[in-house]
Amino acid sequence: MSKKAEVRRYRYRRSIGIAAIVLLIGLVVAALAPAVDIGPDAYGYKATNKVTYSFLNIVGSGSRVLAGTDDGKATIDLGFSFQFYGVLYKSVCVSTNGLITMGACGTGDDFANGDMTAASPSDNQPAIAVYWSDLTFDGTGADGIYYQTLGSAGSRQFVVQWNNVLAQNSTNAMTFEAVLSEGANTVQLQYQSVDAGSSEVSKGKNATVGIRDTDGNKNGRVVQWSVNAPVLSENEAIQFALGVPRLAGSTGAKGKDSTGSYVELKLTNTGTGNAKNIKITGIVLRALAGTGSVTLNSPALPYTVPNLDVGASVTIKVYVTVPAAVTRYSMTENGTFQDVAGTSLSFSIAQSIFP
C-alpha cells in the first residue's frame, strides 16, 4: 500500500471512530464568531480578514499548469522580487495541494497537511498555505492552476489561482487564489468557493491556512489562521502583512549618580510590528526660566537603542548640565528606526518640562 493510501485510510478510520466528537466540535465551532485578527508572530506578521474581497479571475488571461494532475508541483517566476520573512524571492513553487513554497520546488510530499505551529511541511521551506489539503486536478470537472503577474513595476501583483480543484472524496470543485503584492510585500488569500460537497473537506476542514518561515514551528515565525477547522467562508479574503512599529516616549524621574545629573527617557514600541535600527538623532534642551543654557552631556548623538519588539521598552539616562540660575527647562527628542522589512520611519517625542 502506498504512503498516500495509508494516510487516507488512517484519516477515514479516525473520522469513523470519533464521529460523535466531530459532530460536537462542529456545533461548538458554528457557535463561535470567526477569528478576525491573529498575530503578530515572532517576525511581526499579522493576519486579518478585515480586508476587501476582490477576486482576480485570471482564467481567461493567465497561464495554466498542472491540469489533470494529482500531487504535482511547478516552479513559477513571479516577475518581481517579493520579500517574505526578510528574504527576497523571484520564484515560487505551486502545488496542486493548495500550498506555495518560496523558491524552487522541493522533493518531499505535501499531500498531508499539518499543524504548522507543531511541525514543518516536507523540505522545511518558507510557505504559504492557501488551502493546504489533499487536493487534485485529476477528476471530472477539475481544471488547473493559473498564474499571472499584473500591474506596473513597483506595484505589481502575482496571482496564482486554483481553479475548480477537487478535494479527495468530494463532489464539488473549489476555487481560491493567492495574491502577492510587490512593494507592500503582502499576501492576500481569496476564497471564491470552498464548499466541496462534503462536510469533511469543505470550508477548511481537513486543511491548513497560514504562513510560515523555515523552522517556523521552532522559532515562532508562523501565523496559522486555521488547521482542520471549517472556518472559511465563500467570498472571504485573508491578508498576511507585517505589523507597523510605532515608538512613543515619556520622561521619568530625575536623578544624580557618579556620572552627573540625568533625566530618564523611556521609549516604548506601541505599534503592531517590531522595530530595529533605532537611533536617537536629536535631543533639544531649552531654558524656559532663568539665565544660562542647559547642555547635553551624554549620550553622544546619534545614539543607538536596542531593537524593540511589540510592547517592549527601554529606559535611557540623559545626562544634562543645568545652571543654578535656570529654574525651568524643556526637553524634546527625535530619531529614526526601521520595521523588520527595512522601511525607514521616524519618531518625535513631545516636549517635557522640568521645574
C-alpha positions in Angstrom: 0.0 0.0 0.0 1.3 3.5 -0.9 2.1 6.1 1.7 -0.7 8.2 0.4 -3.2 5.4 0.6 -2.1 4.6 4.1 -2.7 8.2 5.2 -6.1 8.3 3.6 -7.2 5.0 5.2 -5.9 6.3 8.6 -7.9 9.5 8.2 -11.0 7.6 7.2 -10.8 5.2 10.2 -10.1 8.1 12.6 -13.2 10.0 11.3 -15.4 7.0 11.8 -14.1 6.3 15.3 -14.7 9.8 16.5 -17.8 10.8 14.6 -19.7 11.9 17.7 -16.8 14.1 18.8 -16.5 15.7 15.4 -20.2 16.5 15.5 -19.8 18.2 18.9 -16.8 20.1 17.8 -18.7 21.3 14.6 -21.5 22.6 16.8 -19.1 24.5 19.0 -17.3 26.0 16.1 -20.5 27.1 14.5 -21.4 28.9 17.7 -18.2 30.9 17.8 -17.5 34.1 15.9 -14.7 33.6 13.3 -11.3 35.0 14.1 -10.6 38.3 12.6 -7.1 39.1 13.8 -4.1 36.8 14.5 -0.5 37.7 15.4 2.0 39.1 15.3 4.3 36.2 15.1 8.0 36.4 16.2 8.9 38.3 13.0 6.0 40.7 13.0 3.5 39.2 10.6 -0.2 39.5 11.3 -3.3 38.1 9.7 -6.8 39.7 9.3 -9.9 39.2 7.4 -10.8 42.9 7.8 -9.9 43.5 4.2 -11.9 43.8 1.0 -12.6 40.7 -1.0 -11.9 41.3 -4.7 -11.3 38.1 -6.6 -9.0 38.4 -9.6 -10.2 35.8 -12.0 -7.3 35.1 -14.4 -8.7 32.0 -16.1 -9.1 33.9 -19.4 -5.7 35.7 -19.3 -3.3 33.7 -17.2 -1.0 30.7 -18.0 -2.2 27.2 -16.8 -0.1 24.5 -15.2 -0.7 21.1 -13.6 -4.1 20.5 -15.3 -5.2 16.9 -14.9 -2.5 16.1 -12.3 -2.5 14.8 -8.7 0.3 15.7 -6.2 2.0 17.9 -8.8 4.3 20.9 -8.4 5.6 23.6 -10.7 8.2 26.4 -10.2 7.0 29.8 -11.5 8.7 33.2 -11.9 7.0 36.0 -10.0 8.0 38.7 -12.4 9.4 40.8 -9.5 11.2 40.4 -6.2 9.0 39.6 -3.3 10.2 39.9 0.3 9.0 37.2 2.7 10.4 36.9 6.2 13.2 39.2 5.2 14.4 37.2 2.2 13.8 38.3 -1.5 12.4 35.7 -3.8 11.9 35.8 -7.5 10.1 32.5 -7.9 7.7 30.2 -6.0 6.7 26.6 -6.2 2.9 26.0 -6.5 1.4 22.6 -5.6 -1.9 21.0 -6.6 -2.4 20.6 -2.8 -3.0 24.3 -2.2 0.5 25.1 -0.9 3.0 27.7 -2.1 6.7 27.3 -1.1 9.2 30.0 -1.7 11.9 29.5 -4.3 12.3 26.3 -6.3 10.3 23.2 -5.6 11.5 20.7 -3.1 11.4 16.9 -3.4 9.1 16.0 -0.5 5.5 15.0 -0.5 2.9 17.7 0.5 -0.5 16.0 0.2 -0.9 15.5 4.0 -1.5 18.9 5.7 -0.5 19.5 9.3 -0.3 21.9 12.2 2.5 24.4 11.2 3.0 25.5 14.8 3.9 21.9 15.7 5.8 20.6 12.7 7.2 21.7 9.4 6.0 20.7 5.9 8.2 18.5 3.9 11.5 20.2 2.9 11.0 22.8 5.7 10.7 25.6 3.2 9.1 29.0 3.9 5.5 28.5 2.8 2.0 30.0 2.2 -0.7 27.5 3.0 -3.5 28.8 0.8 -5.8 25.8 1.3 -3.2 23.1 2.1 -5.0 19.7 1.8 -5.1 16.6 -0.3 -6.4 18.2 -3.5 -6.3 17.1 -7.1 -7.0 18.2 -10.7 -7.3 14.5 -11.7 -11.1 14.2 -11.8 -14.2 15.1 -13.7 -14.8 18.9 -13.8 -11.4 19.8 -12.5 -9.3 22.4 -14.2 -5.8 23.5 -13.2 -3.6 26.3 -11.6 -3.5 29.6 -13.4 -0.9 32.3 -12.7 -0.2 35.8 -13.9 1.7 39.0 -13.0 -0.5 42.1 -13.2 0.2 45.8 -12.9 3.1 48.2 -13.4 6.7 48.0 -12.0 6.7 48.9 -8.3 3.1 47.9 -7.6 2.7 44.6 -9.5 0.7 41.6 -8.2 1.4 38.0 -8.7 -1.8 36.0 -8.8 -2.0 32.2 -8.5 -5.5 30.7 -8.8 -6.5 27.1 -8.1 -9.5 26.8 -10.4 -12.0 24.0 -9.9 -9.8 21.9 -7.7 -11.2 18.7 -6.1 -10.7 17.6 -2.5 -10.5 13.8 -2.0 -13.9 12.0 -2.0 -15.7 15.3 -2.8 -18.3 16.1 -5.4 -17.9 19.9 -5.8 -14.9 21.8 -7.2 -13.4 24.7 -5.2 -11.7 27.9 -6.5 -9.4 30.1 -4.5 -6.3 32.2 -5.0 -3.3 33.9 -3.5 -2.2 37.5 -4.4 1.4 38.5 -3.7 1.9 42.3 -3.9 5.2 44.0 -4.9 6.4 46.7 -2.6 3.9 46.2 0.1 5.0 42.5 0.3 1.6 41.4 1.5 -0.1 38.0 0.9 -3.8 38.1 0.3 -5.8 34.8 0.1 -9.2 34.9 -1.5 -11.8 32.2 -1.4 -14.4 32.2 -4.2 -15.9 28.8 -3.4 -14.9 26.5 -0.6 -17.9 24.1 -0.5 -16.5 20.7 -1.7 -19.9 19.0 -1.2 -18.7 17.2 1.9 -18.6 18.5 5.5 -15.3 16.6 6.0 -13.4 18.7 3.5 -15.3 21.9 3.0 -14.5 25.4 4.3 -11.1 24.5 5.6 -12.0 21.2 7.3 -9.0 18.9 6.8 -6.9 21.9 5.5 -4.3 24.3 6.8 -4.3 28.0 6.2 -1.4 30.3 7.1 2.2 31.3 6.5 5.5 30.2 8.0 9.2 30.6 7.7 11.9 28.0 7.7 11.7 26.3 11.2 8.6 28.4 11.9 7.4 25.7 14.4 10.6 26.3 16.4 11.4 30.0 16.0 7.8 31.3 16.3 7.8 32.7 12.7 4.4 31.3 11.8 0.9 32.7 11.6 -1.7 29.9 11.3 -5.2 31.1 10.5 -6.7 27.6 10.9 -5.9 23.9 10.8 -8.6 21.2 10.2 -11.4 23.7 11.1 -14.3 24.7 8.8 -13.9 28.4 9.4 -13.5 29.7 5.9 -16.3 31.5 4.1 -17.0 32.0 0.4 -16.2 35.5 -0.8 -13.7 35.9 2.1 -10.3 37.4 1.9 -7.5 37.0 4.5 -4.4 39.2 4.4 -1.0 38.5 5.9 1.2 41.6 6.4 3.9 42.9 8.6 2.8 45.0 11.5 3.8 48.6 11.7 6.0 49.6 14.7 5.4 52.9 16.5 7.7 54.5 19.0 6.3 56.6 21.9 8.4 58.3 24.5 8.0 59.6 28.0 10.3 61.1 30.6 10.5 59.8 34.1 12.4 60.6 37.2 15.3 63.0 37.5 18.3 61.8 39.4 22.0 62.1 40.1 24.8 59.5 40.1 28.5 59.4 39.8 28.3 60.5 36.2 26.1 63.5 36.9 22.5 64.7 36.8 20.2 62.9 34.5 16.6 62.6 33.3 15.2 59.2 32.4 13.8 58.8 28.9 11.6 55.8 28.2 11.0 54.5 24.6 8.2 52.0 24.1 7.1 50.2 20.9 3.3 50.8 20.9 2.8 49.6 17.4 2.0 46.2 15.8 5.4 45.4 14.4 8.9 45.0 15.7 11.3 48.0 15.5 15.0 47.8 14.6 18.0 50.1 13.9 16.6 52.7 16.4 18.7 55.8 16.7 18.1 58.9 18.7 19.3 61.7 16.5 18.2 64.8 18.3 17.8 65.9 21.9 16.8 69.6 22.2 17.2 71.4 25.6 15.8 74.9 26.2 15.9 77.1 29.2 12.4 78.4 29.9 13.0 80.4 33.1 16.2 82.0 34.5 19.5 82.7 32.8 22.0 80.4 31.1 21.9 77.4 28.8 21.0 73.7 29.6 23.6 71.4 27.9 23.6 67.8 26.9 26.5 65.7 28.3 25.5 62.2 27.2 24.6 60.2 25.3 26.5 61.2 22.3 24.3 61.5 19.2 23.3 59.7 17.2 22.6 57.1 20.0 21.7 53.6 19.0 18.9 51.9 21.0 18.4 48.2 21.2 15.7 46.7 18.9 12.2 46.7 20.4 9.6 44.0 19.9 6.0 44.9 20.1 5.2 46.2 23.6 8.9 46.3 24.7 10.5 49.3 26.3 14.0 50.7 27.0 15.0 53.4 29.5 17.9 55.7 28.7 19.6 58.1 31.1 20.1 61.6 29.5 22.8 63.4 31.4 22.5 67.2 31.4 24.1 70.3 33.0 21.5 72.7 34.3 22.9 76.1 35.6 21.7 77.0 39.1 20.1 80.2 37.6 17.8 78.1 35.3 14.7 77.2 37.2 12.7 75.6 34.4 13.7 73.9 31.1 12.3 71.7 28.4 13.5 68.6 26.5 12.3 67.2 23.2 13.7 64.1 21.3 13.5 62.7 17.8 15.1 59.9 15.9 14.8 57.2 13.2 14.1 53.5 13.1 13.1 50.7 10.7 10.5 48.0 10.5 11.6 44.4 10.0 11.4 44.8 6.2 13.9 47.7 6.4 11.4 50.5 5.8 12.7 53.8 7.3 10.5 55.5 9.8 10.9 58.4 12.3 9.7 59.4 15.7 9.4 62.5 17.8 8.7 62.9 21.4 6.6 65.7 22.7 8.2 68.4 24.8 8.7 67.6 28.5 9.1 70.5 31.0 11.1 70.3 34.2 10.7 72.7 37.1 
